[in-house]
Structures are given as structure tokens and as C-alpha cells.
């Protein structure tokens, strides 16, 4: 039941990494320091293509929930239309690979911008025929030092967004710092 949803979720994370990086022009991966962000209650696993994956093991973050991020070179002019197009493609591929009777929907993509960051966000929901649910929240944050894609999933939207925010905050602080940009 939920095991299948988590299997599809892992495939989704890899699919997003492959589909979104070239489509958004942020394909040049960069490294910030020599170790990933650490958040209590999550176990870390290094994935292919520079993806940092975390799995919740604590009741506070809903055990089994996942958060991943990947850091790219900065972009001066993030393209919201490319973001929307890439996520339409991901949604289409996800619908094609899910079992019959699974309902996959997505929110309207959102864009916010301030002096420091441009952020794109979309939330997808996958409901299996047995009623189990998987919510995935994807955020792309473009800042002066780097661009980062944070993908968070859980069995409910509140946990997916809250878990993603736990990782987004330190990444935002690092992005806004005055340290020299990594090369």
C-alpha cells in the first residue's frame, strides 16, 4: 500500500532531478561546503547526480516522509514558464507510471519574489485506489549564491510543507550569507 507510494516517490525524486535540471537551465551542480544540511529526526542518504536525500525517522516529521535537495549554480533570471513546463512533464510522466485507479493532481504553480530570492512552488498529490495518499511539495529557490530545488513528500500536505521548510531555512540563510560564492 504505502510501500508502493514510497517506491513511486523515490522514482519521482530521480525523475525530477533528471527532468528539471536541464529544463530550467540550472544544470551546473555546485557544492556548498563538504557536508549536507543536517536536520534532527532525519537520516541522510547520498543519491545519484548530487541529490541529498533525507528520510524522517521521528514522529514529529511523520516517519517515512522524505526531503531531498540539489544545489545548482546561481541564475540571474529564473524562468517561471520553464518551471511550469517541466512540472507539467513530470506530472504527465508520473501519471503514466502509476497503477490504474491512482489519481494524481497538482496545484497551480506559484511564484514569489523579494529582494533576496525568487521562489517557485508546486504541490502534487497522489491518491492510490486503496485511499493512501502521498503529497509532494517542490520548491525552487533562486538566490545570489546558488539555486536550490527542495522536494518534500509525506502522507499529508502539512507535513510535506513543514518538512521542506526545515531544510529550506538553513539553505536560505546560507544563500543570503556574504560568503564568497562556491566555484
VENFENRA-V619142 format. One record per residue. N is the residue number from 1. SS is DSSP state (alpha for helix, beta for strand, coil for the rest). PHI is phi in radians with two decimals (* if undefined). Layout:
[[N SS PHI] [N SS PHI]]
//
This chain:
[[1 coil *] [2 alpha -1.20] [3 alpha -1.05] [4 alpha -1.12] [5 alpha -1.09] [6 alpha -1.19] [7 alpha -1.11] [8 alpha -1.13] [9 alpha -1.11] [10 alpha -1.09] [11 alpha -1.10] [12 alpha -1.06] [13 alpha -1.01] [14 alpha -1.19] [15 alpha -1.07] [16 alpha -1.08] [17 alpha -1.09] [18 alpha -1.33] [19 alpha -1.38] [20 alpha -1.41] [21 alpha -1.01] [22 alpha -1.17] [23 alpha -1.19] [24 alpha -1.68] [25 coil 1.42] [26 coil -1.85] [27 coil -1.25] [28 coil -1.38] [29 beta -1.30] [30 coil -2.23] [31 coil -2.03] [32 coil -1.86] [33 coil 1.21] [34 coil -1.85] [35 coil -2.59] [36 coil -1.31] [37 coil -1.11] [38 coil -2.00] [39 coil -2.28] [40 coil -1.03] [41 coil 1.58] [42 beta -2.09] [43 beta -1.69] [44 beta -1.67] [45 beta -2.54] [46 beta -1.38] [47 coil -1.96] [48 alpha -1.14] [49 alpha 1.03] [50 alpha 1.29] [51 coil -1.52] [52 beta -1.79] [53 beta -1.97] [54 beta -2.25] [55 beta -2.09] [56 beta -1.24] [57 coil -2.17] [58 coil -2.07] [59 alpha -1.05] [60 alpha -1.14] [61 alpha -1.98] [62 coil 1.14] [63 coil -0.85] [64 coil 1.64] [65 coil -1.09] [66 beta -2.26] [67 beta -2.38] [68 beta -2.35] [69 beta -2.57] [70 beta -2.50] [71 beta -1.83] [72 beta -2.17] [73 beta -1.07] [74 coil -1.16] [75 coil -2.26] [76 coil -1.33] [77 coil -2.41] [78 coil -1.06] [79 coil -1.77] [80 alpha -1.16] [81 alpha -1.12] [82 alpha -1.13] [83 alpha -1.02] [84 alpha -1.09] [85 alpha -1.10] [86 alpha -1.08] [87 alpha -1.28] [88 alpha -1.11] [89 alpha -1.13] [90 alpha -1.08] [91 alpha -1.07] [92 alpha -1.09] [93 alpha -1.16] [94 alpha -1.11] [95 alpha -1.07] [96 alpha -1.21] [97 alpha -1.76] [98 coil -1.53] [99 coil -1.08] [100 coil -1.00] [101 coil 1.63] [102 coil -1.39] [103 beta -1.83] [104 beta -2.09] [105 beta -2.26] [106 beta -2.43] [107 coil -1.31] [108 coil -1.26] [109 coil -1.05] [110 beta -2.09] [111 beta -2.26] [112 beta -2.23] [113 beta -2.58] [114 coil -2.42] [115 coil -1.13] [116 coil -1.76] [117 coil -2.39] [118 beta -2.01] [119 beta -2.17] [120 beta -1.99] [121 beta -2.53] [122 beta -2.60] [123 beta -2.16] [124 beta -2.00] [125 beta -2.27] [126 beta -2.15] [127 beta -2.02] [128 coil -1.43] [129 coil -1.00] [130 coil -1.46] [131 coil 1.68] [132 coil -1.19] [133 beta -2.23] [134 beta -2.32] [135 beta -1.94] [136 beta -2.15] [137 beta -1.93] [138 beta -2.01] [139 beta -2.25] [140 beta -1.98] [141 beta -2.06] [142 beta -1.83] [143 coil -2.28] [144 coil -1.27] [145 coil -1.62] [146 beta -2.87] [147 beta -1.98] [148 beta -2.34] [149 beta -1.89] [150 beta -2.01] [151 beta -2.11] [152 beta -2.24] [153 beta -2.38] [154 beta -2.82] [155 coil -1.38] [156 coil -2.51] [157 alpha -1.12] [158 alpha -1.03] [159 alpha -1.17] [160 alpha -1.04] [161 alpha -1.24] [162 alpha -1.13] [163 alpha -1.12] [164 alpha -1.06] [165 alpha -1.13] [166 alpha -1.05] [167 alpha -1.59] [168 alpha -1.15] [169 alpha -1.03] [170 alpha -1.13] [171 alpha -1.19] [172 alpha -1.16] [173 alpha -1.08] [174 alpha -1.13] [175 alpha -1.15] [176 alpha -1.49] [177 coil -1.16] [178 coil -1.55] [179 coil -1.07] [180 coil -1.10] [181 coil -1.09] [182 coil -1.17] [183 coil -1.92]]
//
